[in-house]
Amino acid sequence: MGTSTHGRILVVVHVRTVVSNADEVIRIISARHATNQERRSYTEG
């Protein structure tokens, strides 16, 4: 979970792939707005 540039709390699913010793690719699988319960959990830490 994290925040967008507009301050919205999002749930993001991603995959990190190492393509060489120093490079990696991050592929976004899905992103959606957090539910009220997820927002509370995120803000409470």
C-alpha atoms as a printed R data frame, in Angstrom:
   type eleno elety resid chain resno       x      y       z
1  ATOM     1    CA   MET     A     1   0.000  0.000   0.000
2  ATOM     2    CA   GLY     A     2   1.061  3.537  -0.583
3  ATOM     3    CA   THR     A     3  -0.083  6.958  -1.688
4  ATOM     4    CA   SER     A     4  -0.509  8.420  -5.153
5  ATOM     5    CA   THR     A     5   0.763 11.836  -6.202
6  ATOM     6    CA   HIS     A     6  -2.760 13.086  -5.403
7  ATOM     7    CA   GLY     A     7  -2.585 11.754  -1.837
8  ATOM     8    CA   ARG     A     8  -4.931  8.810  -2.400
9  ATOM     9    CA   ILE     A     9  -4.150  5.564  -0.584
10 ATOM    10    CA   LEU     A    10  -3.738  2.711  -3.075
11 ATOM    11    CA   VAL     A    11  -3.258 -1.039  -2.938
12 ATOM    12    CA   VAL     A    12  -0.726 -2.077  -5.591
13 ATOM    13    CA   VAL     A    13   0.328 -5.552  -6.737
14 ATOM    14    CA   HIS     A    14   3.694 -5.634  -8.492
15 ATOM    15    CA   VAL     A    15   6.511 -7.942  -9.589
16 ATOM    16    CA   ARG     A    16  10.217 -7.081  -9.439
17 ATOM    17    CA   THR     A    17  12.475 -8.854 -11.923
18 ATOM    18    CA   VAL     A    18  16.262 -8.556 -11.917
19 ATOM    19    CA   VAL     A    19  17.440 -8.318 -15.526
20 ATOM    20    CA   SER     A    20  21.171 -7.918 -14.828
21 ATOM    21    CA   ASN     A    21  23.493 -7.304 -11.878
22 ATOM    22    CA   ALA     A    22  22.462 -3.673 -11.460
23 ATOM    23    CA   ASP     A    23  19.127 -3.406 -13.294
24 ATOM    24    CA   GLU     A    24  15.643 -4.462 -12.353
25 ATOM    25    CA   VAL     A    25  12.203 -4.070 -13.892
26 ATOM    26    CA   ILE     A    26   9.110 -3.357 -11.798
27 ATOM    27    CA   ARG     A    27   5.854 -4.394 -13.469
28 ATOM    28    CA   ILE     A    28   2.523 -3.185 -12.049
29 ATOM    29    CA   ILE     A    29  -0.011 -6.032 -12.046
30 ATOM    30    CA   SER     A    30  -2.924 -4.083 -10.575
31 ATOM    31    CA   ALA     A    31  -3.726 -0.975  -8.544
32 ATOM    32    CA   ARG     A    32  -6.929  0.050  -6.829
33 ATOM    33    CA   HIS     A    33  -8.209  2.486  -4.243
34 ATOM    34    CA   ALA     A    34  -7.936  1.153  -0.702
35 ATOM    35    CA   THR     A    35 -11.117  0.206   1.145
36 ATOM    36    CA   ASN     A    36 -12.076  2.104   4.306
37 ATOM    37    CA   GLN     A    37 -10.683 -0.721   6.463
38 ATOM    38    CA   GLU     A    38  -7.402 -0.786   4.477
39 ATOM    39    CA   ARG     A    39  -7.087  3.018   4.782
40 ATOM    40    CA   ARG     A    40  -7.511  2.825   8.556
41 ATOM    41    CA   SER     A    41  -4.928  0.047   8.804
42 ATOM    42    CA   TYR     A    42  -2.463  2.024   6.671
43 ATOM    43    CA   THR     A    43  -2.844  5.285   8.579
44 ATOM    44    CA   GLU     A    44  -2.672  3.615  12.014
45 ATOM    45    CA   GLY     A    45   0.612  1.976  11.074
